[in-house]
Amino acid sequence: MPSFSSTTDAEVFDQPLRAQWEVFLDEHRRALHDCLSGLTEEQARRRLVPSRTTLLGLVKHATFVEQVWFDEGITCRPRSEIGIPDTPDESFILADGDTIAAVQQAYREVCDASRRRTSALGLDDLLHGNRRGPLPLRWVYLHVLRELAQHCGHADILREQLQAQA
């Protein structure tokens, strides 16, 4: 079963930059994955803001993000072939079958696939499948880390709102 690294940022303080980025990515992946822990299905789907943003939707969107940057970006496969929405906004839409367990499992599997796809690449290697044009892996790592950090913050606020309602 795919899982997130248990290495912490303190353990890679003196390691090469790539190792540091990958640990930070995995810490944020784990935090977003775990934002659903201990919730009911209703709580995970509850809309607390005017947008489509829900805790379950955040993790589903993070799955989309991984696929855009580390599948489409590396393999150059179109989104239709990967089976993901055309736009980020659509990635927040929840289907009836989107349960906590199913969304978390999909996210773990996609993160594992992302790690496999990037393992043979160098930080300066270009990813040619992005709509912006070729981008180095180092830029993609930073971009994904920024996005995950923002969504972890969103998740913290949504969980706080849920706890206040309990």
C-alpha positions in Angstrom: 0.0 0.0 0.0 1.5 3.4 -0.9 2.3 5.6 2.0 3.9 8.9 2.8 7.5 9.2 4.0 8.0 9.3 7.7 11.2 11.3 7.3 10.9 14.8 8.9 12.4 18.1 7.7 14.8 18.1 10.7 16.2 14.8 9.5 17.2 16.2 6.1 18.5 19.6 7.3 22.0 18.8 5.9 20.9 16.7 2.9 20.8 17.9 -0.7 18.1 20.3 -1.8 16.1 17.6 -3.6 15.9 15.5 -0.5 14.7 18.5 1.4 12.0 19.4 -1.1 10.7 15.8 -1.3 10.4 15.6 2.4 8.5 18.9 2.6 6.3 17.8 -0.3 5.5 14.5 1.6 4.8 16.3 4.9 2.3 18.5 3.1 0.8 15.6 1.2 0.4 13.7 4.5 -1.2 16.7 6.2 -3.7 17.2 3.5 -4.5 13.4 3.3 -4.9 13.4 7.1 -7.3 16.4 7.2 -10.1 13.9 6.6 -9.2 11.7 9.6 -11.8 11.3 12.2 -14.5 13.0 10.1 -17.9 11.7 9.1 -18.7 11.5 5.4 -21.1 14.4 5.9 -18.5 16.5 7.6 -16.0 15.9 4.9 -18.5 17.0 2.3 -20.0 19.9 4.2 -19.7 23.3 2.5 -18.6 26.0 4.9 -17.7 28.6 2.3 -19.5 29.9 -0.8 -17.1 28.1 -3.2 -17.0 24.3 -3.8 -14.2 24.0 -1.3 -14.9 21.2 1.2 -12.3 19.0 3.0 -13.1 16.0 0.8 -12.9 18.3 -2.3 -9.5 19.6 -1.2 -8.0 16.2 -1.2 -9.7 15.3 -4.5 -8.3 18.5 -5.9 -4.8 17.7 -4.6 -5.1 14.4 -6.5 -5.8 16.4 -9.6 -2.8 18.6 -8.9 -0.5 15.6 -8.6 -1.8 14.3 -11.9 -1.5 17.6 -13.7 2.1 18.2 -12.7 3.5 14.7 -12.4 1.5 12.8 -15.0 0.5 15.3 -17.7 3.7 17.3 -17.0 6.0 14.4 -17.4 4.3 11.9 -19.7 2.7 14.6 -21.9 -0.6 12.6 -21.9 -3.7 14.8 -22.3 -6.0 15.2 -19.4 -8.8 13.3 -21.2 -6.5 10.2 -21.4 -5.5 10.6 -17.7 -9.1 10.8 -16.8 -9.0 14.2 -15.0 -11.0 17.3 -15.4 -10.0 20.0 -17.8 -10.0 22.8 -15.2 -8.9 23.0 -11.6 -12.4 24.2 -10.5 -14.0 21.0 -11.8 -11.6 18.9 -9.7 -13.5 20.0 -6.5 -16.8 18.5 -7.7 -17.7 15.5 -5.7 -19.3 12.4 -7.1 -21.6 10.1 -5.1 -18.7 7.5 -4.9 -16.3 10.0 -3.5 -16.0 8.7 0.1 -13.2 9.6 2.5 -11.6 6.1 2.1 -11.9 6.3 -1.7 -10.5 9.8 -2.0 -7.7 9.1 0.4 -6.7 5.9 -1.4 -6.7 7.6 -4.8 -4.5 10.4 -3.3 -2.0 8.0 -1.8 -1.8 6.1 -5.1 -1.3 9.3 -7.2 1.4 10.6 -4.8 3.2 7.2 -5.1 3.0 7.5 -8.9 4.3 11.0 -8.7 7.3 9.9 -6.7 8.0 7.1 -9.2 7.8 9.4 -12.2 10.2 12.0 -10.7 12.7 9.5 -9.2 14.8 9.3 -12.4 14.6 13.0 -13.1 17.1 15.7 -12.1 16.0 19.0 -10.7 17.0 20.8 -13.9 15.2 18.3 -16.2 12.4 19.9 -18.2 8.8 18.7 -18.0 7.3 19.2 -21.4 3.7 18.4 -20.8 2.5 21.5 -19.1 0.3 24.1 -20.8 2.8 26.8 -19.9 5.5 25.1 -21.8 8.6 23.3 -20.6 9.4 23.8 -16.9 12.2 22.4 -14.8 11.3 19.9 -12.1 12.7 22.3 -9.4 10.0 24.9 -10.4 7.3 22.2 -10.4 8.4 21.0 -7.0 8.2 24.6 -5.6 4.8 25.2 -7.3 3.3 22.0 -5.9 4.7 22.7 -2.5 3.2 26.2 -2.5 -0.2 24.8 -3.6 -0.2 22.1 -1.0 0.7 24.5 1.7 -2.2 26.8 0.7 -4.6 23.9 0.8 -3.3 22.7 4.1 -4.1 26.1 5.5 -7.6 25.9 3.9 -8.1 22.5 5.5 -7.0 23.8 8.9 -9.6 26.6 8.8 -12.4 24.2 7.6 -11.6 21.7 10.3 -11.7 24.5 12.9 -15.1 25.6 11.6 -16.4 22.0 11.8 -15.2 21.6 15.3 -16.9 24.9 16.3 -20.2 23.5 15.0 -19.9 20.2 16.9 
